[in-house]
Amino acid sequence: MTLARRVFFTLPFALLIATPADAAPKRAALGSWDGRWVGAWGGSQPTVQIVKGGKLVAYEFNGQTFPVASSQVTPSEIVYGKEVVVTLTRTGPNTAHATIKTSQGDGTAELTRQ
């Protein structure tokens, strides 16, 4: 079998094997939420959201730490609270946008994992 014939018969198989892996969309892995997510409500009131074991377990505000009994966690979002609802939305592996909704008004914060 000549070299040209070998290439002719083997090249299509090589392309079939290589194409699916190369065609797969490239997505950045966001990974775990675990860590201390630090930011400031309205850019001036410091806050920390603490995630351990895949659950939001506490937050810090005005120098005090408050436990969180339950939270809903997905790879892209964390939501907790009833009267005051806080939503953290993942914007990158170590960044998130937070919103807070209260009876006195709403606010936002940009968080960075430290």
C-alpha distances in whole Angstrom, upper triangle without the diagonal:
4,7,8,6,7,10,11,11,12,15,17,17,18,21,22,23,24,26,29,30,30,32,35,38,40,43,45,46,50,51,54,57,59,61,64,64,66,68,71,72,73,72,75,76,74,72,69,67,66,63,63,60,59,63,65,68,70,71,73,76,79,79,79,76,76,74,72,72,69,66,63,60,56,54,55,59,62,65,68,72,74,77,75,72,69,65,63,60,57,56,53,53,56,58,60,62,65,68,71,73,77,80,81,78,75,73,69,68,65,64,62,61,62
4,5,5,6,9,10,11,12,14,17,18,18,20,22,23,24,26,29,30,30,31,34,38,39,42,44,46,50,50,54,57,59,61,64,63,66,67,70,72,72,71,74,75,73,71,69,67,66,63,63,60,59,63,65,68,70,71,73,75,78,78,78,75,76,74,72,72,69,66,63,60,56,53,55,58,62,65,68,72,74,77,75,71,69,65,62,59,56,55,53,52,55,57,59,61,65,67,71,73,77,80,81,78,74,72,68,67,64,63,61,60,61
4,5,5,6,9,10,10,12,15,16,16,18,20,21,21,23,26,27,27,29,32,35,36,39,41,43,46,47,51,54,56,58,60,60,62,64,67,68,69,68,71,72,69,68,65,64,63,60,60,58,56,60,62,65,67,68,70,72,75,75,75,72,72,71,69,69,66,63,60,57,54,51,52,56,59,62,65,69,72,74,72,68,66,62,59,56,53,52,49,49,52,54,56,58,62,64,68,70,74,77,78,74,71,69,65,64,60,59,57,56,58
4,5,5,6,9,10,10,13,15,15,17,19,20,21,22,25,26,26,27,31,33,35,38,41,42,46,47,51,54,56,58,60,60,62,63,66,67,68,67,70,71,69,67,65,63,63,60,60,58,56,60,62,65,67,67,70,72,75,74,75,72,72,71,68,69,66,63,60,57,53,50,51,55,58,61,65,68,71,73,71,67,65,61,59,55,52,51,49,48,52,53,55,57,61,63,67,69,73,76,77,73,70,68,64,63,60,59,57,56,58
4,5,5,6,9,10,12,13,14,16,18,19,20,22,25,26,26,27,30,34,35,39,41,43,46,47,51,54,56,58,61,60,63,64,67,68,69,68,71,72,70,68,66,63,63,60,60,57,56,59,62,65,67,68,70,72,75,75,75,72,72,70,68,69,65,62,59,56,53,50,51,55,58,61,64,68,70,73,71,67,65,61,59,55,52,51,49,49,52,54,56,58,61,63,67,69,73,76,77,73,70,68,65,63,60,60,58,57,59
4,5,5,6,8,11,11,12,14,16,17,18,20,23,24,24,25,28,32,33,36,39,40,44,44,48,51,53,55,58,57,60,61,65,66,67,66,69,69,67,65,63,61,60,57,57,54,53,57,59,62,64,65,67,70,73,72,72,70,70,68,65,66,63,60,57,54,50,47,49,52,55,59,62,66,68,71,69,65,63,59,56,53,50,49,47,46,50,52,53,56,59,61,65,67,71,74,75,72,68,66,63,61,58,57,55,54,56
4,5,5,5,9,10,10,12,14,15,16,17,20,21,21,23,26,29,30,34,36,37,41,42,46,49,51,53,56,55,57,59,62,63,64,62,66,66,64,63,60,58,58,55,55,53,51,55,57,60,62,63,65,67,70,70,70,67,67,66,63,64,61,58,55,52,48,45,46,50,53,56,60,63,66,68,66,63,60,56,54,50,47,46,44,44,47,49,50,53,56,59,62,64,68,71,72,69,65,63,60,58,55,54,52,52,53
4,6,6,7,10,11,12,14,15,16,17,20,22,21,23,26,29,31,34,37,38,42,43,47,50,52,54,57,56,59,60,63,64,64,63,67,67,65,64,61,59,59,56,56,54,52,55,58,61,63,63,66,68,71,71,71,68,68,66,64,64,61,58,55,52,48,46,46,50,53,57,60,64,66,69,67,63,60,57,54,51,48,47,45,45,48,50,51,53,56,59,62,64,68,71,72,69,65,63,60,59,56,55,54,53,55
4,6,7,8,10,11,12,14,16,17,19,21,21,22,25,29,30,34,37,38,41,42,46,49,51,53,56,56,58,59,62,63,64,63,67,67,65,63,61,59,58,55,55,52,51,54,56,59,62,63,65,67,71,70,70,67,67,65,63,63,60,57,54,51,47,44,46,49,53,56,59,63,65,68,66,62,60,56,54,50,48,47,45,44,48,49,51,53,56,58,62,64,67,70,72,69,65,63,60,59,56,55,53,52,54
4,6,5,6,9,10,11,12,14,17,18,18,20,23,26,28,31,34,35,38,39,43,46,48,50,53,52,55,56,60,61,62,61,64,64,62,60,58,56,55,52,51,49,48,51,53,56,59,60,62,64,68,67,67,64,64,62,60,60,57,54,51,48,44,42,43,47,50,53,56,60,62,65,63,59,57,53,51,48,45,44,42,41,45,46,48,50,53,56,59,61,65,68,69,66,62,61,57,56,53,52,50,49,51
4,5,5,6,9,10,11,12,15,16,16,17,20,24,25,29,31,33,36,37,41,44,46,48,51,50,53,54,57,58,59,58,61,62,60,58,56,54,53,50,50,48,46,50,52,55,57,58,60,62,65,65,65,63,62,61,58,59,56,53,50,46,43,40,41,45,48,51,55,58,60,63,61,57,55,51,49,45,42,41,39,39,43,44,46,48,51,53,57,59,63,66,67,64,60,58,55,54,50,50,48,47,49
4,5,5,6,9,10,10,13,15,15,16,19,22,24,28,31,32,36,37,40,43,45,48,51,50,52,53,56,57,58,57,61,61,59,57,55,53,52,49,49,47,45,48,51,54,56,57,59,61,65,64,64,62,61,59,57,57,54,51,48,45,41,38,39,43,46,49,53,56,59,61,59,56,53,50,47,44,41,40,39,38,42,43,45,47,50,52,55,57,61,64,65,62,58,57,54,53,50,49,47,47,49
4,5,5,6,9,10,12,14,15,16,18,22,24,27,30,30,34,35,38,41,44,46,49,48,51,52,56,56,57,57,60,60,58,56,54,51,51,47,47,45,43,46,49,52,54,55,58,60,63,63,63,60,60,58,55,55,52,49,46,43,40,37,38,42,45,48,51,55,57,60,58,55,52,49,46,43,40,40,38,37,41,43,44,46,49,51,55,56,60,63,65,62,58,56,53,52,49,48,46,45,48
4,5,5,6,8,11,12,12,14,17,20,21,25,27,28,32,33,36,39,41,44,47,46,49,50,53,54,55,54,58,58,56,54,51,49,48,45,45,43,41,45,47,50,53,53,56,58,61,61,61,58,58,56,54,54,51,48,45,42,38,35,37,40,44,47,50,54,56,59,57,53,51,47,45,41,38,38,35,35,38,40,42,44,47,50,53,55,59,62,63,60,56,55,51,50,47,46,44,43,45
4,5,5,6,9,10,10,11,14,18,19,23,25,27,31,32,35,38,41,43,46,45,47,48,51,52,53,52,56,56,54,52,50,48,47,44,44,42,41,44,46,49,51,52,54,56,60,59,59,57,57,55,52,53,50,47,44,40,37,34,35,39,42,45,48,52,54,57,55,51,49,45,43,39,37,35,34,33,37,38,40,42,45,47,51,53,56,60,61,58,54,52,49,48,45,44,42,42,44
4,6,6,7,10,10,11,13,17,19,22,25,26,30,31,34,37,40,42,45,44,47,48,51,52,53,52,55,56,54,52,49,47,46,43,43,41,39,42,45,48,50,51,53,56,59,59,59,56,55,53,51,51,48,45,42,39,35,32,34,37,40,43,47,50,53,55,54,50,48,44,42,38,36,35,33,33,37,38,39,41,44,46,50,52,55,58,60,57,53,51,48,47,44,44,42,41,44
4,6,7,8,10,11,13,16,18,21,24,24,28,29,32,35,37,40,43,42,45,46,50,51,52,51,54,54,52,50,47,45,44,41,41,39,37,40,43,46,48,49,51,54,57,57,57,54,53,51,49,49,46,43,40,37,34,31,32,36,39,42,45,49,51,54,52,49,46,43,40,37,34,34,32,31,35,37,38,40,43,45,49,51,54,58,59,56,52,51,47,46,43,42,40,39,41
4,6,6,6,9,11,14,15,19,21,22,26,27,30,34,36,38,41,40,43,44,47,48,49,48,52,52,50,48,45,43,43,40,40,38,36,39,41,44,47,47,50,52,55,55,55,52,52,50,48,48,45,42,39,36,33,29,31,34,38,41,44,48,50,53,51,47,45,41,38,35,32,31,29,29,32,34,36,38,41,44,47,49,53,56,57,54,50,48,45,44,41,40,38,37,39
4,6,5,6,9,12,14,17,20,22,25,27,30,33,36,38,40,39,42,43,46,47,48,47,50,51,49,47,45,42,42,39,39,38,35,39,41,44,46,46,49,51,54,54,54,52,51,50,47,48,44,41,38,35,31,28,29,33,36,39,43,46,49,51,49,46,43,39,37,34,31,30,28,28,32,33,34,36,39,42,45,47,51,54,55,52,48,47,43,42,39,39,37,37,39
4,5,5,6,10,12,15,18,19,23,24,28,30,33,35,38,37,40,41,44,45,46,45,48,49,47,44,42,40,39,36,37,35,32,35,38,41,43,44,46,49,52,52,52,49,48,47,44,44,41,38,35,32,28,25,26,30,33,36,40,43,46,48,46,43,40,37,34,31,29,28,26,26,30,31,32,34,37,39,43,44,48,51,52,49,46,44,41,40,37,37,35,35,37
4,5,5,9,10,13,16,17,20,21,25,28,30,33,35,35,37,39,42,43,44,43,46,46,44,42,40,38,37,34,34,32,30,33,36,39,41,42,44,46,50,49,49,46,46,44,42,43,39,36,33,30,27,24,25,29,32,35,38,42,44,47,45,41,39,35,33,30,27,26,24,23,27,29,30,32,35,38,41,43,47,50,51,48,45,43,40,38,35,34,33,32,34
4,6,8,9,13,15,17,21,22,26,29,31,33,36,35,37,38,41,42,43,42,46,46,44,42,40,38,38,35,35,34,32,35,37,40,42,42,44,46,50,50,50,47,47,46,43,44,41,38,35,31,28,25,25,29,33,36,39,43,45,48,46,42,39,36,33,30,27,25,23,23,27,28,30,32,35,38,41,43,47,50,51,48,44,42,39,38,35,34,32,32,34
4,6,9,12,15,17,21,23,26,29,31,34,36,35,37,38,41,41,42,41,45,45,44,42,40,38,38,35,36,34,31,34,36,40,41,42,44,46,49,49,49,47,46,45,42,43,40,37,33,30,27,24,24,28,31,34,38,41,44,46,44,40,38,34,32,28,26,25,23,23,27,28,29,31,34,36,40,42,45,48,49,46,43,41,38,37,34,33,32,32,35
4,6,9,13,14,17,19,23,25,28,30,33,31,34,35,38,38,39,39,42,42,41,39,36,34,34,31,32,30,28,31,32,36,38,38,41,43,46,46,46,43,43,41,39,39,36,33,30,27,23,20,21,24,28,31,34,38,40,43,41,37,35,31,28,25,22,22,20,20,24,25,26,28,31,33,37,39,42,45,47,43,40,38,35,34,31,30,29,29,32
4,6,10,12,15,17,21,23,26,28,30,29,31,32,34,35,36,35,39,39,37,35,34,31,32,29,30,29,26,29,30,34,36,36,38,40,43,43,43,41,40,39,37,37,34,31,28,25,21,18,18,22,25,28,32,35,38,40,38,34,32,28,25,22,19,18,17,18,21,22,23,25,28,30,33,35,39,42,43,40,36,35,31,30,28,27,26,26,29
4,7,9,12,15,19,21,23,25,27,26,28,29,32,33,34,33,36,37,35,33,31,29,29,27,28,27,24,27,28,32,33,33,36,37,41,41,41,39,38,37,35,36,33,30,27,24,20,17,17,21,24,27,31,34,37,39,37,33,30,27,24,21,18,16,14,15,18,19,21,23,26,29,32,34,38,41,42,39,35,33,30,28,25,25,23,23,26
4,6,9,12,15,17,20,22,24,22,25,26,29,30,31,30,33,33,31,29,28,25,26,23,24,24,21,24,25,28,30,30,32,34,37,37,37,35,35,33,31,32,29,26,23,20,17,13,13,17,20,24,27,31,33,36,33,29,27,23,20,17,14,13,11,11,15,16,17,19,22,25,28,31,35,38,39,36,32,30,27,25,22,21,20,20,23
4,6,9,13,14,17,19,21,19,22,23,26,27,29,28,31,31,29,27,25,23,23,21,22,21,19,22,22,26,27,27,29,31,34,34,34,32,32,31,29,31,28,24,22,19,16,12,12,16,19,22,26,29,32,34,32,28,25,22,18,15,12,11,8,8,12,13,15,17,21,24,27,30,33,37,37,34,31,28,25,23,20,19,17,16,19
4,6,9,12,14,16,19,18,21,22,26,27,29,28,31,30,28,26,23,21,20,18,19,18,15,19,20,23,25,25,27,30,33,33,33,30,30,29,27,28,25,22,20,16,14,10,11,14,17,21,24,27,30,33,30,27,24,21,17,15,11,12,9,7,11,13,14,18,20,23,26,29,32,36,37,34,30,28,25,23,20,18,17,15,18
4,7,8,11,13,15,14,17,19,22,23,25,25,27,27,24,22,19,17,17,15,16,15,13,15,16,20,21,21,24,26,29,29,29,26,26,25,23,25,22,19,17,13,11,7,8,11,14,17,20,24,27,29,27,23,20,17,14,12,8,9,7,5,8,10,11,14,17,20,23,26,29,32,33,31,27,25,21,19,17,15,13,12,15
4,7,9,11,14,14,18,20,23,25,27,26,29,28,25,22,19,17,16,13,13,12,10,13,15,18,20,21,23,26,29,29,28,25,25,24,22,23,21,18,16,12,11,7,10,12,14,17,20,24,27,30,27,24,21,18,15,14,10,12,10,7,9,12,13,16,18,21,24,27,30,33,34,32,29,26,23,21,19,16,14,12,15
4,5,9,12,12,16,18,22,23,26,25,27,26,23,20,17,14,12,9,9,9,7,10,12,14,16,18,20,23,27,26,25,22,22,20,18,20,17,15,14,10,10,8,10,11,12,15,17,21,24,27,25,22,19,16,13,13,11,13,11,9,10,12,13,16,17,20,22,25,28,31,32,30,27,25,22,20,18,15,14,11,13
4,6,9,9,13,15,18,20,22,22,24,22,19,16,13,10,9,6,8,9,6,8,9,12,13,14,17,19,23,22,22,19,18,17,15,17,15,12,12,9,9,8,9,9,9,13,14,18,21,24,21,18,15,13,10,11,9,12,11,9,9,10,10,13,14,17,18,22,24,28,29,27,24,22,19,17,15,12,11,9,11
4,7,9,12,16,19,21,24,23,24,22,19,16,13,10,8,5,5,6,6,8,8,10,12,13,15,19,22,21,20,17,17,16,15,16,15,13,14,11,12,11,13,13,12,15,16,19,22,25,22,20,17,16,13,14,12,15,14,11,10,12,13,16,16,19,20,23,26,29,30,28,25,23,21,18,17,13,12,9,10
4,6,9,13,16,19,22,21,22,20,16,14,10,8,6,5,7,9,9,10,9,11,11,12,13,16,19,18,18,15,16,15,15,17,17,15,16,14,15,14,15,14,13,16,16,19,23,25,22,20,17,16,13,15,13,15,14,11,9,11,12,15,15,18,20,23,25,29,29,28,25,22,20,17,15,11,10,6,7
4,6,10,13,15,19,17,18,16,13,10,6,6,5,7,9,12,12,12,10,11,10,9,10,13,16,14,14,12,14,14,14,17,17,16,17,15,17,16,16,15,14,16,16,18,22,23,20,19,16,15,13,15,14,15,15,13,10,11,11,14,14,17,18,21,23,26,26,25,22,20,17,14,13,9,8,5,6
4,7,10,12,15,14,15,14,11,8,5,5,6,8,11,14,13,13,10,12,11,9,10,12,15,15,15,13,15,15,15,18,17,15,16,14,16,15,14,13,12,14,15,17,21,22,18,17,13,13,10,12,11,12,12,11,8,8,8,10,10,13,15,18,20,24,24,22,19,16,14,11,9,6,5,4,6
4,7,10,13,11,12,11,8,6,5,7,9,11,14,18,17,16,13,14,12,10,9,11,13,13,14,13,15,16,16,20,20,18,19,18,19,18,17,16,15,16,17,18,22,22,19,18,14,14,12,14,13,14,14,14,10,9,10,11,10,13,15,18,20,24,23,21,18,15,13,9,8,5,5,6,7
4,7,9,8,9,8,6,5,6,9,12,14,18,21,20,19,15,17,14,11,10,10,12,13,15,15,16,18,18,22,21,19,20,19,20,20,18,16,15,17,17,18,22,22,18,17,13,14,11,13,14,14,15,15,12,10,9,9,9,12,13,16,18,22,20,18,16,12,10,6,6,4,7,9,10
4,6,5,5,5,4,5,8,11,14,17,20,24,22,21,17,19,16,12,11,9,11,12,14,15,16,19,19,22,22,20,22,21,23,23,20,18,17,17,18,18,21,20,16,16,13,14,13,15,16,16,18,19,16,13,12,11,10,11,11,15,16,19,18,16,13,10,8,5,7,8,10,13,14
4,5,6,5,6,7,10,12,15,18,22,25,23,21,18,19,16,13,12,10,11,14,15,16,16,18,18,22,21,19,21,21,22,23,20,18,17,16,16,16,18,17,14,14,11,12,12,15,16,17,19,21,18,15,13,11,8,8,8,11,13,16,14,12,10,6,6,5,8,9,13,15,17
4,5,7,9,10,14,15,19,21,25,28,26,25,21,23,20,16,15,13,14,17,18,19,20,22,22,25,25,23,24,24,25,25,22,20,19,19,19,19,21,19,16,16,14,15,15,16,18,18,20,22,20,16,14,12,10,10,10,13,14,16,14,12,9,6,6,6,9,12,15,18,20
4,6,8,10,13,15,19,21,25,28,26,25,22,23,20,17,15,13,14,16,18,19,21,23,23,26,26,24,25,25,26,25,22,21,20,20,21,21,24,22,19,18,16,16,16,17,18,17,19,21,18,15,14,12,11,12,13,16,17,20,18,15,13,10,8,6,8,10,13,16,17
4,6,9,13,16,19,22,26,29,28,26,22,23,20,16,14,12,11,13,16,18,19,22,23,26,27,25,27,26,28,28,25,23,22,22,22,22,24,22,19,19,17,18,18,20,21,21,22,24,20,18,17,15,14,14,14,17,17,20,17,16,14,11,11,9,11,13,15,18,18
4,7,10,13,16,20,23,27,25,23,20,20,17,13,11,8,8,10,13,14,16,19,19,23,24,22,24,24,26,26,24,22,20,20,19,19,21,20,16,17,15,17,16,19,20,21,22,24,20,18,16,15,13,13,12,15,15,18,15,14,13,10,10,9,12,12,15,17,18
4,7,10,13,17,20,24,23,21,17,18,14,11,8,6,7,8,11,12,14,17,18,21,22,21,23,22,24,24,23,20,19,19,18,18,21,20,17,17,15,16,15,18,19,19,21,21,18,16,15,14,12,14,13,16,17,20,18,17,15,12,11,9,11,10,12,14,14
4,7,10,13,17,20,19,17,14,14,11,7,5,5,8,9,10,10,11,14,14,18,18,17,19,19,21,21,20,17,15,16,15,15,18,18,15,15,12,13,12,15,16,18,19,19,16,14,13,12,10,12,11,15,16,19,18,17,15,12,11,9,10,9,11,12,13
4,6,10,13,17,16,14,11,11,8,5,5,7,10,10,10,9,10,12,12,16,17,15,17,17,19,19,18,16,14,15,14,15,19,19,16,15,12,13,12,15,15,17,17,17,14,13,12,13,11,13,13,17,18,21,21,20,17,15,13,10,11,8,9,9,10
4,7,10,13,12,11,7,8,6,4,7,9,13,13,12,10,10,10,10,13,13,12,14,13,15,16,15,13,10,11,11,13,16,18,14,13,10,11,9,12,13,15,16,15,13,12,11,12,10,12,12,16,17,21,21,20,17,15,13,11,11,9,10,9,11
4,7,10,10,8,6,6,5,6,8,11,15,14,13,10,10,9,9,12,13,12,14,13,15,16,16,14,11,13,12,14,18,20,17,16,13,13,12,14,14,17,17,16,13,14,13,15,13,16,16,19,20,24,24,23,21,19,17,15,15,11,12,10,10
4,7,6,5,4,6,7,9,12,15,19,18,16,13,13,11,10,12,12,10,12,10,12,13,14,12,10,12,12,15,18,21,18,16,14,13,11,14,13,16,16,14,13,13,13,15,14,17,17,20,22,25,26,25,22,21,19,17,16,13,13,10,11
4,5,5,6,7,9,12,14,18,21,20,18,14,14,12,11,13,12,12,13,11,14,14,16,15,13,15,14,17,21,23,21,19,17,17,15,17,16,19,18,16,15,16,16,19,18,20,21,23,25,29,29,29,26,24,22,20,20,16,16,12,13
4,6,8,9,12,15,18,21,25,23,22,18,17,15,13,14,13,12,13,11,13,13,16,15,13,16,16,19,22,25,23,21,19,18,16,18,17,20,19,17,16,18,18,21,20,22,23,25,27,31,32,31,28,27,25,23,22,19,18,15,16
4,7,9,12,14,18,21,25,24,22,19,18,15,13,14,12,10,10,7,9,10,12,11,10,13,13,17,20,23,21,19,16,15,13,15,14,17,17,14,15,16,15,18,17,20,21,23,25,29,30,29,26,25,23,21,20,17,17,14,16
4,6,9,12,15,18,22,21,19,16,14,11,9,10,8,7,8,7,10,11,13,11,9,10,10,13,17,20,18,16,14,13,12,14,14,18,18,16,16,17,15,17,16,18,18,20,22,25,27,26,24,22,21,20,19,17,17,15,17
4,6,8,12,15,18,18,16,13,11,9,7,9,7,6,8,8,11,13,13,11,8,9,8,11,15,17,15,13,11,11,10,13,14,17,18,16,15,15,14,15,13,15,15,17,19,22,24,23,20,19,18,17,17,14,15,13,15
4,7,11,14,17,16,14,10,9,6,5,7,8,8,11,11,15,16,17,15,11,12,10,12,15,17,16,15,13,14,14,17,17,21,21,20,18,18,17,18,16,17,17,19,20,23,24,24,22,21,20,19,19,16,17,15,16
4,7,10,13,13,10,7,5,4,5,8,10,10,13,14,17,18,19,16,12,12,10,11,15,16,14,14,12,14,13,17,18,21,21,20,18,18,16,17,15,16,15,17,18,21,22,22,20,19,18,17,18,15,16,15,15
4,7,10,10,8,6,5,7,7,11,12,12,15,15,18,19,19,16,13,12,11,11,15,16,13,13,10,12,12,16,17,19,20,20,17,16,15,15,12,14,13,15,16,19,19,19,17,16,15,13,15,12,14,13,14
4,7,6,5,4,6,9,11,14,16,15,18,19,21,22,21,19,16,16,14,14,17,17,14,15,13,15,15,18,19,21,22,21,18,17,16,16,14,15,14,17,17,20,19,19,18,16,15,13,15,13,14,14,14
4,5,5,7,8,11,13,16,18,18,20,21,24,25,23,20,18,17,15,15,17,16,13,15,13,16,16,19,21,22,23,23,20,19,17,17,14,14,13,15,15,18,16,17,16,14,14,13,15,14,16,16,16
4,6,9,10,14,16,20,21,21,24,25,27,28,27,24,21,21,19,18,20,19,16,18,16,19,19,22,24,25,26,27,23,22,20,20,17,17,15,18,17,19,17,18,17,15,16,15,17,16,18,19,19
4,7,10,13,16,19,21,22,25,25,28,28,27,25,22,22,20,19,22,21,18,20,18,21,20,24,25,26,27,26,23,22,21,21,19,20,18,20,20,22,21,21,21,19,19,17,18,17,18,18,17
4,7,10,13,16,19,19,23,23,26,27,27,24,21,20,18,17,20,19,17,18,17,20,20,23,24,26,27,27,23,23,22,22,19,19,18,20,19,21,20,21,21,19,19,18,20,18,19,19,18
4,7,10,13,15,16,20,20,23,24,24,21,18,18,15,15,18,18,16,17,15,18,18,21,22,25,25,24,22,21,20,20,18,19,17,19,19,21,21,22,21,19,19,18,19,17,18,17,17
4,7,10,12,13,17,18,22,23,23,20,17,16,13,12,15,15,13,14,13,16,17,20,22,25,26,25,23,22,20,20,17,18,15,17,17,19,20,20,20,19,19,18,20,18,19,19,19
4,6,9,11,15,16,20,22,22,19,15,14,11,11,14,15,14,14,14,16,16,20,21,25,25,24,22,22,20,21,18,18,17,18,18,21,22,22,21,21,20,20,21,19,20,19,19
4,6,7,11,13,16,19,19,16,12,11,8,8,11,13,12,12,11,13,14,18,19,23,24,23,21,21,19,19,16,16,15,16,16,19,21,21,20,19,19,19,20,18,20,18,20
4,7,11,13,17,20,20,17,13,12,9,9,11,14,13,13,13,15,16,20,21,25,26,25,24,24,21,22,19,19,17,18,18,21,23,23,22,22,22,22,23,21,23,21,23
4,7,10,13,16,17,14,10,9,7,8,10,14,13,12,12,13,14,17,19,22,24,23,22,22,19,20,17,17,16,17,18,20,23,23,21,21,21,21,22,20,22,21,22
4,6,10,13,13,10,7,6,5,7,10,14,13,10,10,10,11,13,15,19,20,20,19,19,16,16,14,15,14,15,17,20,22,21,19,19,18,18,19,18,19,18,21
4,7,10,11,8,6,5,6,10,12,15,14,11,11,9,10,12,14,17,19,19,19,18,16,16,14,15,15,16,18,21,23,22,20,20,19,19,20,18,20,19,22
4,7,8,6,4,7,9,13,15,18,17,14,12,10,9,10,11,15,16,15,16,16,13,15,14,15,16,18,20,24,26,24,21,20,19,18,18,16,17,16,19
4,5,5,6,9,12,16,18,21,20,16,14,11,10,10,10,13,14,14,15,15,13,15,15,16,18,20,23,26,28,26,23,22,20,19,19,17,18,17,20
4,6,8,12,15,19,21,24,22,19,16,13,11,9,8,11,11,10,13,13,12,14,15,17,19,22,25,28,30,27,24,23,20,19,18,16,16,15,18
4,7,10,14,18,20,23,20,17,14,11,8,6,5,8,9,10,12,11,9,11,12,14,17,19,22,26,27,24,21,20,17,16,15,14,15,14,18
4,7,10,14,16,19,17,13,10,7,6,5,6,10,11,12,13,12,9,10,10,11,13,16,19,22,24,21,18,17,15,14,14,13,14,14,18
4,7,10,13,16,14,10,8,6,5,7,9,12,14,14,14,13,10,11,9,11,12,14,17,20,22,20,17,16,14,14,14,13,15,14,17
4,7,10,12,11,7,6,4,6,9,12,15,17,18,17,16,12,12,10,10,10,11,14,17,19,17,15,15,14,14,15,15,17,17,20
4,7,10,8,6,5,7,9,12,15,18,20,20,20,18,15,14,11,11,10,11,12,15,18,17,15,15,15,15,17,16,18,18,21
4,6,5,4,6,9,12,15,18,21,23,24,23,21,18,17,13,12,10,10,10,13,15,15,14,15,15,16,19,18,21,21,23
4,5,6,9,11,15,18,21,24,26,27,26,24,21,19,16,14,11,10,9,11,14,14,14,16,17,19,22,21,24,25,27
4,6,10,13,16,19,23,25,28,29,28,25,22,20,16,14,10,8,7,8,11,12,12,14,17,19,22,22,25,26,28
4,7,10,13,16,20,22,25,26,24,22,19,17,13,10,7,6,5,8,10,10,9,11,13,15,18,18,22,22,25
4,7,10,13,17,19,22,23,22,19,16,14,10,8,6,5,7,10,12,11,10,11,12,14,16,16,20,20,23
4,7,10,13,16,18,19,18,16,12,11,7,6,4,7,9,13,14,12,10,9,9,10,13,13,16,17,19
4,6,10,13,15,17,16,13,10,8,6,5,7,9,12,15,17,15,11,11,9,10,12,12,15,16,19
4,7,9,12,13,12,10,6,6,4,7,9,12,15,19,19,17,14,12,10,9,9,9,11,12,15
4,6,9,11,11,9,5,5,6,8,12,14,18,21,22,19,16,14,11,11,10,10,12,13,16
4,6,7,8,6,4,6,9,12,15,18,21,25,25,23,19,17,14,12,10,9,10,11,15
4,7,8,5,5,7,10,13,17,19,23,27,27,24,20,17,14,12,9,9,10,11,15
4,5,5,7,10,13,16,20,23,26,30,30,27,23,20,17,15,11,10,9,10,13
4,6,8,12,15,18,21,25,28,31,32,29,25,23,19,17,13,11,9,9,11
4,7,11,13,17,20,23,26,30,30,27,24,21,17,14,11,8,6,5,8
4,7,10,14,17,20,23,27,27,24,20,17,14,11,7,6,5,6,10
4,6,10,13,17,20,23,23,21,17,14,11,8,6,5,7,8,12
4,7,10,14,17,20,20,17,14,11,7,6,5,6,9,11,15
4,7,10,13,17,17,14,11,8,5,5,6,7,11,13,16
4,7,10,14,14,11,7,6,4,7,9,11,14,16,19
4,7,10,11,8,5,5,6,9,12,13,17,18,21
4,7,8,6,4,7,9,12,15,17,20,22,25
4,5,5,6,9,12,14,18,19,23,24,27
4,6,8,11,15,18,21,23,26,28,30
4,7,10,14,17,20,22,26,28,30
4,7,11,14,18,20,23,26,28
4,7,11,14,16,20,23,25
4,7,11,13,17,19,22
4,7,10,13,16,19
4,6,10,13,15
4,7,10,13
4,7,9
4,6
4
